[in-house]
Amino acid sequence: MCHITILPNTIQLTVRRFIKSLADYFEIGQDRVRIGLISFNRKVTKILQLSDVQNKADLDAAVDSIPYNGKGTNTGRALQEVVDNAFQKVNGDRADVENQVWALKLIQSRPINRYKKTSKNRNDL
């Protein structure tokens, strides 16, 4: 199960490319690696259950459809969604296969000149 936060504009495209490229390292399918996706910004949005993806093309289409839900990250609620719902047999979990959670959390950082200088020596920042 991969949990992601998508940011607007070009960062969205970069994140989508990253997820698709990462998935290229796995054989995707119901009898191989199953991938689920949850987006977590202002709200937690289920994108894919483990049982939804039949092949890499299904995953790519789902990644391309991830909505931008605004600022913020709701990591705690996203992880709770995984605990409560994602790894359930009805959603595609397999009892004989180890589950893994990868959380991809992106934030926009501020340039250093937007912070108040707290030291007389610039090198201390």
N, C-alpha and C positions, 0 to 999 in steps of 0.2 A: 504494500500500500504506500503510495507516494502522496505526500501532502504538500501543496504548493500555494504560494501567494504570488499572484500575477500583478505586476505594476504596469502603468500605461505606456503607450507608444512603443518605442524601439526595444525597451526592456522586455515587453511581452514577447516580441519576436525572438529575442535572444533566449529567453527562458524556454519557449516552445521548442526551439532548435536544440537546446541542451537536453531537454527531456527525451526528445525523439532520438537524438544521438546516443544517449545513455541506453535507451531501450534496444538499440542496434546490437548491443553486446549479449542479448538474451534471445533465446528461441521463445517467442510469444505464442501462447495457445492454451487451450483448456487442458491439454495433456502435458504441457510444458510449464513455462513461467506465466503466472497470472498476475496481472497488474490492475490495481484499483487506484483511482485518483479522487482526492478531495481538495477543493480550493478553500482557503481560509483567509478572508479579508475581514470586512465588517461582519460577515456571516459565514457559516460553514456551509459549503455547497457540495453535495455528492456529484461527482462527474461520472465516475465509473465504479461499478461493483466488480469484484474479482470475477464474477460469472459473466460479465458483459463482453469481454474482449476475446474474440476468436482468433485474431491474427494481428500482425503489426499494423496493417492498414486501418483496422478498427481503432487501435490505440492512437495512431496519428490523427485520425479524424476527430477523436475525442479531445486530444490535446489542442487541436486547432479551434475547438469550440469552447474552450475554457473562458468564461466571462470575466471581465474586470468588475469587481464588486466594490471598488473604492479603497480608500486608505485603511490602514490598520492591519494588525495580524491577530488572529484569534487562535493562537497555537494551542492553548489549553482546551478549548472547546473542540478543536479538530482532533486532538489526541483522544479526548473522551469519546468522540464519534467512532474512532477506530476501536477503542476498547469495547464500547457498547454494541456496535453494529457491524463493522467491517469484517472482522474475522468470525463470521457466523456461517454455518453450513448453507443456510438459505441464500446467502450472498456470494457463494462460491468458495468458501473456505474448505480446505481438505485437511482432515484430521492427521493424516500421515505425512504432511509437508510442513516444514518449519516456516513460520511467518516472520516477515521482516517489515519494519516501518522505516521509511526514509522521509525525513522532513526537509524540504527545501524552502527556506525562508529568506526572502529578499527584502532589503530595506534600502531606502535612499539615504545616503549620508550627506551631511552638510559640509561645505568647504570650511577649512579651518578658520578663514577670515570672518566667519559668522559667529564665532565664539569670542567671548570676552577674554582678553589677554590677562592672565593671572600672574604672569611672571615678567620681570624686566628683561629676561634673557629669552629671545625667540626660540632658541634651541631647546628650551625646557618644555615646549608644547608638544 
